Amino acid sequence: MTESSSPLPHAKFRCRGVNVHYGMAQAIKDNDIDIYDKSVTSFIGPSGCGKSTFLRCLNRMNDTIDICRVTGDIRLDGVDIYDTEIDPVQLRARVGMVFQKPNPFPKSIFDNVAYGPRIHGLASNRADLDALVESSLRSAGLWDEVKDRLSSAGTGLSGGQQQRLCIARAIATQPEVLLMDEPCSALDPIATEIVEELITNLGETYCVVIVTHSMQQANRISERTAFFHLGELVEYETTHDIFNTPKDERTIGYVSGRFG
């Protein structure tokens, strides 16, 4: 793995010697990476290369898989997130996640966004909750489209709107990090463009990490890009360098379309 010498923002995550096993099979092999605050980082690589598995290490979603074992050191602002004193539920409030397929709850638009703040006690009264729901929907670029139908079902929105609702739901717990696992793969080109613009804007406030199968998307929206292959983090550089001056032959082969 290589890193550029350009000035970098604060490292939100510092990961060292990370390995992931599913039973006897090793999915992630001794990877090191620093992920920076207030920026968008893309994970790219062929299917099955470990990029989504690594993403799920960052908020301990792999804990939900019985046969999964994560070793190594992953620190969020210097704190070991796998320490036994860390509550995974509270961690996931700080490190929100948006999945590949939009998955709004079978609730109203308002209650989808209000769900997390209610659980975590982030609003002391209805006025505070109303304000938090509105600000979250505004941040997700959805407020103007749904403000007059907040009591309508979230599942009744279009695919792109549902994904932005899920982003608003993630934002509502006031996270520091947003993880996104191929958030545009189920969307049409117009909805994809809207969500990409949203992700770019969110990168000004949050540490955003996105797994994408689209090299063009990574090139459009991220400041830095990590290329994974067969469980190994092969190369990690500015997005410009990954796509224009990659150093590893495997990266060269992938970004040039020779495999993947």
N, C-alpha and C positions, 0 to 999 in steps of 0.2 A: 504494500500500500504506500502511496506517496501523497504528500500534502504540499500545497503551494505556499510561497513565502509572503503572500500579500497580507495586509493587516486584516485581522479577523475580529468579529464581535465576541461578546462573552460566550463561552462554551456552556450551554445549558446542560447537555449530557456529555459525560466522559465515560467511554466504554473501553474496557481493557480485557483482553483474553477471554472474550465471550464465546462459549460453546453451547450448543443446544443439541440434545439427543431426544429422539422419539424411540423409546425402548433402546434397542441396540444400534439403531440407525442414527448417524450424526448428520444433522441438517445445517449447523453453523460451526465453522472451524476456526477457533482462536482469532476472532476479529477484534480490531481496535478501531475506534472512531470517536471523534469529537463532533457534536452537533450543536450548531450555533443559534443563539437567541435572535429573535426579530429577523428571521430570514426563512426562506423556503429551501429545504433540502430534498432532493429526489433520490429514491432508490430504484435503480434499473437493473435489468438482467433477464435472461431467458426464464421461461416458466420452470418452477421447481428449484430455482437457484438459492432460495433462502431469504429473499428480500422481505416477504411478508412475515416470515417467522421471526426475523430480526426486529421488525417493526413491533411485533407483539411482545417482545421482550421489554420494550420501553415503558409499558404500563402493566406489565405482568399478566397480560391476557393468556399467556401460555400456562399460567397456573391452573386454568380451568381444564387442561388436558392431562388426564391422569398419567399417561406414559411419558410426558414431556419433562425433561430435566434441563435446567439452565444453570451454567456455572460461569465463573468469571466475575468481573467487577463492573457494575453499571451505576453511575452516580448522577443524580439530578441535583444541580447546585451543590455538589460536594457531598451529598448524602446518599449512602448505599440504599437503593430502593428495594433490595432483596434482604435487608436486615429484618430480623424476626420482629422487631418493634414497629415496622412499617405496616400500616393497615392498607391492604390493596384497594379497598373501596375509596379511601381518602386519596390514595395515589391517583386513582382513575378520575377523581374530580379535578386534580391538578393537570392530568395528562389525558385530555379528551380524545375520543376516537370516532371517526366516521368510516363506515364500511363500504364495500364495493357496491352493494345493492341498497338503495334507499330503504330504510326500515322504520318508518314512523310508527309510533304506538297506535293502537286502535282507540285513540282519544281525540279530543278536539285539538285544533292548532294551538290554542292557548295552553292546554294541559300538556301537550307534548313538550313545549318549551319550559313550562313551570315545574315539570316533574323533578328534575335534578335539584333546583333551588329549594323545593319543598323538602326533599329527602335530607339535604345537607344544611337546612336551616339558614339559608342565605337571605331570606326576606322575613322581616319581623311582622309585617302586616300586608294587607291586600294592596295598598298603594305602592309599597316597595316592590311587591311581586309584579304588579302591572308594569311598573317602570322597567324592571329587569327583563320581562318578556319583550317589551317594546324595543329596548336597546339591543337585545340579542337578535331579534328579527331584523332590525335595521343593520346590524353588523353583518348579517347573512344576506343582505340585499333583498329581503323578502317583505318587509313591512308594508310598503305601498301596495303590494299585490294582495295582501291578506288582511289588512287592518279592519276591514268592514265585515269580515267573516271569521273572526277568531274562534267562534263557537262551532264552526263546521269541522268535519272530520279531516284530520291530517292526511288520511289515506285517499281523500278525494282530490288532492292536488296532482298536478302533472309530475312526471318523473323528475324533471329538473327542479321543480319547486319542492318536491319531497326531499331531495338531497340537500337543498338549501335549508329546509326545515330541520333536517338532522344536524346540519352544521350549527344552526341556531340553538338546537337542543344541547349540543356539545359546548357551545360558547356560554350558555346560561349558567353553568356551574363555575364560571369565572376561572377557567383553566389558564395555565401558563404555556402549555404545549398542546398542539392539535396534531394527532396522527390520522392520516387518511390513506386507506388501503384501496387503491384503484377507484377513487370516488367518481370518476367520469365514465367508467367502462360500460355502464348500463344506460348511458344518456345519448341523446341525439346530438349532432354537431352544434346546433344552436344552444342547447342547454349546456353542452360542454364548454362552449366559449364563455357563457355567463359564469359558470362555476370556476373556470380558470381565472377569470378576472377577479372573482371573489377571493380565491386562494392567494393571488398576488397581493391584494389589499390586506388580507389577514396576516401576511408575512411581515407587514410593517409593525404589527403589534405583538404577534405570537411567534414562538418557535414552531414552525410547521414542517412536518416530515410527511412526504407523500410517496407511496409506492405506485409506480405507473408502468404499464406495459408499453407505453407510447414514448419513444425517444423524442418525438417532436414536442410532446407535451412537456417533458422534462426540460427541453431546451427553451421552451417559451416561458416557463413560470418559476424556475428555480435558480438560486444563486450558486448552489453547490450540488454536485451529483456524485453518488456512490454507485459503482458498478460491481454487482455480485455475480459470481459464477461458481457453481457446484459447492455452495456453502461458504465460499471464501470471498472476503471483501478484497477485490483485485486492485481497484484504483479509486481514489477519492480526491477530487480536485474541484476547482471552480467549474461550473457547467460549461463555460466557454472552452476551458482547457480540455475537458473530457471529450467534447465533440470536435474540437479543432486540432488539438495537439496531444492526443492520448499517448502515454508512454509504454503501456503494457501491450504486448501483441494480442492478448485476448480481448482487451478493450477495443483495440483497433479493428479486430475482426467483427466484434459485435456492432459497434456504431457504424461500420461501413456496410452492414447487412450481410456479411459472409456467413453468419450463423445466428440463431436465436429464434 
